[in-house]
Amino acid sequence: MRIYDIILKKRNGGILTGEEIAYFIDGYVDGSIPDYQASALCMAIFFRGMTDDETAALTDCMARSGDRIDLSRFGDLTVDKHSTGGVGDKTTLIVAPIVASLGGKVAKMSGRGLGHTGGTVDKLESIPGMRVTMEREAFLRQVEEIGIAVIGQSGNLTPADKKLYALRDVTATVDSIPLITSSVMSKKIAAGSKSIVLDVKAGSGAFMKTPEDARTLARSMVAIGKACGRRMAALITDMSRPLGEAVGNTLEVVEAVRVLRGAAKGDLYDVCVALAAEMTMLFAGVSRAEAESRVVDAIESGKAFRKMQEWIAAQGGDSAWLVRAQYGDGAALAVPVVAPADGYLTNMDAEAIGGAAVILGAGRSKKEDDIDHSAGILVSKKTGDAVKKGQVLATLYTNDAAAIEPATQRYLGALTIGPEPPKATGLIFDIIR
């Protein structure tokens, strides 16, 4: 078998066998297949696509390319959630303790932020004392004892995906449905959970810009997860505007606490209830109505927030800080952005708003960049709201005075103000099970 023949077969529209896909993945991981041939195959896949069987084989080979986490001790109670990324997306901080408080086992590995998208690990590290690394047995013990552990991606999990994603990133082959599907699902399958709920974002702040494209990706990931023996569901949710009111690490933790303590409703609350209910349906085997009732009760009774405190304390974090933390803590500057005219906020470019947060110090342009956990944006007005000239649209938080002007201009440039209110759109476009 030769990689040249595999590239040629796919270039000509052929369907690769499981053996051919395994040969490619094994050879690329061990270095016998060079980058230039791997990139040629990725480009052939980009143009020719893959069948569901091919994508399932690619996903399985990538999942098996390194370590796998054995969660069998927890039976069918393990459940994971994955978001395709967005602005203000702090849902893991909320849904994980809700689900754990209801008996689910959440053993989760999360990533850091890059570009306009935030990372769960960065948000957790804004909590004083919080550890996001843990030895495997300690990780599993914590899940066993309190139902939840969330750490950074570590070890030798899916090395094939790490290599392939870095290659795709520089060869213009990122936005391929089979390659995205195998990248996401290989990590989820290697992480071991029996049930997986996907939050597939659609809109200006998401990778998939339209609900139709997001639906195509979601269907692919649900099908592949099912083929690999997982219980699956996917929500298609709106990311044309930031989720919730906070963008930035400490700010988002504070907002997550507000939701779990019953002090904040709105789009973030609604998405989190929907995600947590879907997760509860899968691990508990109950109806949608029963799952949603349990989720709402976990929030209103305080059970979910107590679970969050228990989780944070177990990983060395200051659980009392969760209660006393306020918006703006740690930021020397808090500067309002005001409306330039009367009208209605008809559109928000979530990606540009995420870019403004990066300017303030809340995100990274390169993986090695440091971030300011206290930096970010508190959004006061969102799409559909009426605004008056001079009214506060958002507040910028930073410790870098030089960032204020460019961040203000980026934020204002992300908004459209018109004379008429926009047509209302739904928050959850679809659910695929």
Secondary structure, DSSP 8 states (H G I E B T S, - for coil): --HHHHHHHHHTT----HHHHHHHHHHHHHTSS-HHHHHHHHHHHHHH---HHHHHHHHHHHHTTSB----GGGTT-BEEEEE---SS--HHHHHHHHHHHTT-BEEEEE---BTTB--HHHHHHTSTT------HHHHHHHHHHHSEEEEE--TTB-HHHHHHHHHHHTTT----HHHHHHHHHHHHHHHT-SEEEEEEEESTTSSB-SHHHHHHHHHHHHHHHHHTT-EEEEEEEE-SS-SSSEESHHHHHHHHHHHHTT---SHHHHHHHHHHHHHHHHHH---HHHHHHHHHHHHHTSHHHHHHHHHHHHTT--HHHHHH--TTTT-SEEEEEE-SSSEEEEEE-HHHHHHHHHHHTSS-SSTT----TT-EEEE---TT-EE-TT-EEEEEEES-GGGHHHHHHHHHHTEEEESS------SEEEEE-
